[in-house]
């Protein structure tokens, strides 16, 4: 044993001395030894080797526990009724003992979690459950549990199922215990973290665990205190999501019990926004469980109860008042405020409106049982308050008409948009024209206020809704056509406004997709001139237009002319291709140093490539529809509206036998690839024109290439574009894959990737510059998007195979080396001389952060080790976690010759 460890061992034994004065002398020596660099190195090495015959951190911790026991026993047996000064001395002694334990744990786990989880957990549980120790050290032990155990991945995985449940039970009893010395916010945060552990690390949870939450919610009503309630409700949501699959009826019945109490707390207590957020999430979850996919009746899969209906109507009334209150605060507050209401509140309101709106009921008298105060509840003669509420689409239309203030209008535009989007069938046919007229009247006012994007989004959903209705009367269609024609004209004129360009293109696309008006030739001019630049909304709109309409050969620019704008020698399809690839560069793109928008914009995966290839076909509409029928790769499928609870909703519908799709869903691989050549043929001149454009774009980048100044991301975007076009051609059967590999386009893509590799090699010399780190992160994300794990034939799979052929082993090795360098830099071991900084961390106020409803579950190291990295460390670690894995994965895939 080294001399340093021998000194520490002697010191530890002296901590067990019977005389308090001797133990007190050894404490300072003990603190000095456990931060000594040589001692720390030996303890780390022995702890990592897991050889019990050497002194390690766990052995030292056992000595420390014995010291704490001796000191605590002295405090326990001390005389009661002493003077204030003596009591203050004892209090100071307690704080010193707690500080010593915290200090030791921070020193031991500073570099990595080396103390055994079971040792720590047993110490904390024994302390908290003991009546005397819990009072003396409970708060500090709870702080250690939250910061040094539940935030560490290694410990998180070592806690057993029994310990998770015991932690939950112990701390929930602490929360319910009405004691002044219990910091309930800290306890609530622990319950929140433990709830995640119980639901993710254990199996076979019992629904009886939900009884704790019922007690806590009723306790909050009686106490008129919401301290830590947001964390309790967040934990409640976690349990409900886990238990809902197997205990749906139990969860619904519990909702009937506690939701009226939450309505009361909302109306009678002054809640912060954080608590309101989690209450909204809880109500939303109950609606998902009771009304999967919006089911209204029991026959369709809903779980009905009379009490729930009352809760729904009361919640509807409460949210209307809340939205009105939010609008009033916005109108009369100083400074600037966002006119929009948060999406979660809008989603909840839309779901509720779908349930309570009924064509036969315009108004209803409801009982506000939740509004009875505690005093009235104890009064035998208390009766429920009555209130009349208005229902139906008239409520939405009235709110859209009665005020011209954006704070009043925008929330109801949001509600209407979400309601129509999520439940198109909830809008009766006879409401189409009145609602469209109201929105049309609001649209010309777009020069004033912030309402215009919301009006346009609502019109988008209304256009989609009308397109799905096949039972409209001819007279109604005629009236709607007149309105849509006027709206089209207004939208078309406003397309140059960048502030609302995305919404304008979205509305044009929705009108085209729904077939609401006939598209004229003027529409195609948007994609040939300078009215707007290629963007994601413009590309999406163009995709819908190509899918629905036939592209004219030319665009009329005058009464007697039948030529294309800009140049008589180009067809409209060629002009669109040039607009997409060389916007504003015209004929001198070879000499330009500024890359076109297509090389520094993010478009939907392969959307641009499919448009370009479709434009080279004789029948572009058939080609685009052929591409659209290809099942989208799961890796690139992003449905922002899809709820994380969707799978459970599907399960509820299936168990009611109302939806039997799960018995018949058989997705066959598309066989249209072989049949496409008979219906879709390439226009050779247009294909050659596209090839020349892509070659010219590649040449422009290669001619202007400089390994120090050229952005590697731009080079990779261009090579990705080229192989994406080749992949689409191969899928259409225009060229074979072997022919594509030998093509001049593929060789240009290889040259571009080689240049990108040189730029990445330069990065290795200066890997810690923040700008280069951001660039590398974007580059890694871009490469990941270009790869596909699809197993069935698709353009994405073919393009992914081409892209893998571009990745050289040197490029992948360079990326992997850079990521390892960044990882070692951001996780650099600390300077042993800096251990002093962990003593008595002043930031022990985690329990007071009431507004922090969500916390990171764990990190690879305790909070202290992360904070040691320099300023750029956070930015580096952001990409290290994904880039290193991605680089090594792609290198392996390339070496094996597999796609993904």
GISULUR-V985923 format. One record per helix or strand. SS is the DSSP state (h for helix, s for strand). FROM is the first residue (numbers start at 1). LEN is the number of residues. If there is no record, write none. Layout:
ss=SS from=FROM len=LEN
ss=SS from=FROM len=LEN
//
This chain:
ss=h from=3 len=12
ss=h from=20 len=14
ss=h from=37 len=13
ss=h from=57 len=20
ss=h from=84 len=25
ss=h from=117 len=13
ss=h from=131 len=19
ss=s from=152 len=1
ss=h from=153 len=6
ss=h from=161 len=16
ss=h from=184 len=18
ss=h from=207 len=17
ss=h from=229 len=15
ss=h from=248 len=21
ss=h from=273 len=18
ss=h from=292 len=3
ss=h from=298 len=3
ss=h from=306 len=27
ss=h from=343 len=14
ss=s from=358 len=1
ss=s from=361 len=1
ss=s from=363 len=6
ss=h from=369 len=3
ss=h from=374 len=5
ss=s from=385 len=6
ss=h from=393 len=9
ss=h from=406 len=17
ss=h from=424 len=3
ss=h from=430 len=18
ss=h from=452 len=17
ss=h from=474 len=23
ss=h from=498 len=17
ss=h from=521 len=7
ss=h from=536 len=13
ss=h from=572 len=11
ss=h from=586 len=6
ss=h from=597 len=3
ss=h from=607 len=9
ss=s from=617 len=1
ss=h from=620 len=9
ss=h from=634 len=3
ss=h from=646 len=10
ss=h from=661 len=4
ss=h from=672 len=8
ss=s from=682 len=1
ss=h from=684 len=20
ss=h from=712 len=21
ss=h from=737 len=6
ss=h from=744 len=23
ss=h from=770 len=17
ss=h from=795 len=12
ss=h from=809 len=18
ss=h from=832 len=7
ss=h from=846 len=3
ss=s from=859 len=1
ss=h from=863 len=5
ss=h from=871 len=26
//
